[in-house]
Amino acid sequence: MQKLFSALMILIGFIILIFMIVVEDEPGAIPLLMILAGAVWFFGARSRIKSQQS
């Protein structure tokens, strides 16, 4: 479930980033932080799942 939410956070961050580049001609910090936080969350959840299976 956490992998799904983190992937959704990354996707929303990319959508907002593309929107901000098109509208304002510059990326914002919030979408970049959402993408970064989602990626850290995704890989952290993946490693926790792998460690519990072993």
C-alpha positions as CSV (number, residue, x, y, z in Angstrom):
1,M,0.0,0.0,0.0
2,Q,2.9,2.4,0.8
3,K,4.5,1.7,-2.6
4,L,1.2,2.7,-4.2
5,F,0.9,6.0,-2.3
6,S,4.5,6.9,-2.9
7,A,4.2,6.2,-6.6
8,L,1.1,8.3,-6.7
9,M,3.0,11.1,-4.9
10,I,5.7,10.9,-7.6
11,L,3.1,11.0,-10.4
12,I,1.3,14.0,-8.9
13,G,4.7,15.8,-8.5
14,F,5.5,15.2,-12.2
15,I,2.1,16.5,-13.3
16,I,2.4,19.6,-11.2
17,L,6.0,20.1,-12.4
18,I,4.9,19.9,-16.0
19,F,2.0,22.3,-15.4
20,M,4.3,24.8,-13.7
21,I,6.9,24.7,-16.5
22,V,4.2,25.3,-19.1
23,V,2.4,28.0,-17.2
24,E,5.2,29.8,-15.4
25,D,8.2,28.8,-17.5
26,E,10.1,27.6,-14.4
27,P,9.8,24.6,-12.1
28,G,8.8,25.1,-8.6
29,A,10.3,23.8,-5.4
30,I,7.2,22.0,-4.2
31,P,6.8,19.6,-7.1
32,L,10.5,18.8,-7.0
33,L,10.3,18.1,-3.3
34,M,7.2,15.9,-3.9
35,I,9.1,13.9,-6.4
36,L,12.1,13.5,-4.2
37,A,10.0,12.6,-1.1
38,G,8.0,10.1,-3.1
39,A,11.1,8.5,-4.4
40,V,12.7,8.2,-1.0
41,W,9.4,6.8,0.4
42,F,9.1,4.3,-2.5
43,F,12.6,2.9,-2.1
44,G,12.3,2.9,1.7
45,A,9.1,1.0,1.5
46,R,10.6,-1.4,-1.0
47,S,13.6,-2.1,1.2
48,R,11.3,-2.7,4.3
49,I,9.2,-5.1,2.3
50,K,12.2,-7.1,1.2
51,S,13.7,-7.2,4.7
52,Q,10.4,-8.5,6.1
53,Q,10.3,-11.3,3.5
54,S,13.7,-12.6,4.3
